[in-house]
Amino acid sequence: MKVTDLISRYTDENLSYVYDDLVTIITISVLFFILSIPVFTIGSSMIAAHKVINDVHDGRRISEMGRMKVMIRTFSQNLLRGLPISILLLLLFFMELMYIQITLVTGSSTFLVLSVVGLYIIILTLPALIRSSNIMSQSGSSTFIGSVLHSLLTITSDKKGYVKHVGKMSLIVAICSLIPILGVILLPGILSVMEVKSYETVVTNRDVASPKKSMTQHEI
């Protein structure tokens, strides 16, 4: 085989993988927002998105229609399991919006401080909840509390890695907030990919048990 043919074949294969991944990310992102329209289904949508990304990461090459079916099926199976994630996220964002609104109306320095603190709490908590949904997608027996405890275990075992992970996620969110259409077609999928890769790195390098072998006895 000629060198040019080898280069062409290698390039074509990689472009194919990039294309497949990009299509999957767009599919997941758009479907995530559709499934999350009731608001209280955000948690189950997160679990479903991670299920698809984990399947892709494990090498299960199925059609985009097949991945959509997997996501919808996983979503419907995890409506109750994902509810605590939805409620916690809604409470955090509701409190933050309330603090900001009161600050704008009254000019209160106290609520200004509370809004800043609340923002930092969201920045630190959101990736942890994303990790919890990833853990729940990998183990059908792990509950919300069990996944949160396991998530905290992975975070404390690699604090520097978690800070970098949060920083990267925050940057992606900031970029997508400047161009809203990117948030709709890319953000959920990209964040899911980042989480799956980050979690795998922690489990591989930090001697942390996978969710299938860890705390499944906790109940919400």
Buried (B, 14 or more C-beta within 10 A) or exposed (E): EEEEEEEEEEEEEEEEEEEEBEEBBBBBBBBBBEBBEEEBBBBBBBBBBBBBBBBBBEEEEEEEEEBBEBBBEBBEBBBEBBBBBBBBBBEBEEBBEBBBEBBEEEEBEEBBEBBBEBBEEBBEBBBBBBBBBBBBBBBBEBBBBBBBBBBEBBBEBBEEBBEEBBEBBEEBBEBBEEEEEBBBBBBBBBBBBBBBEBBBBBBEEEEBEBBEEBBBEBEE
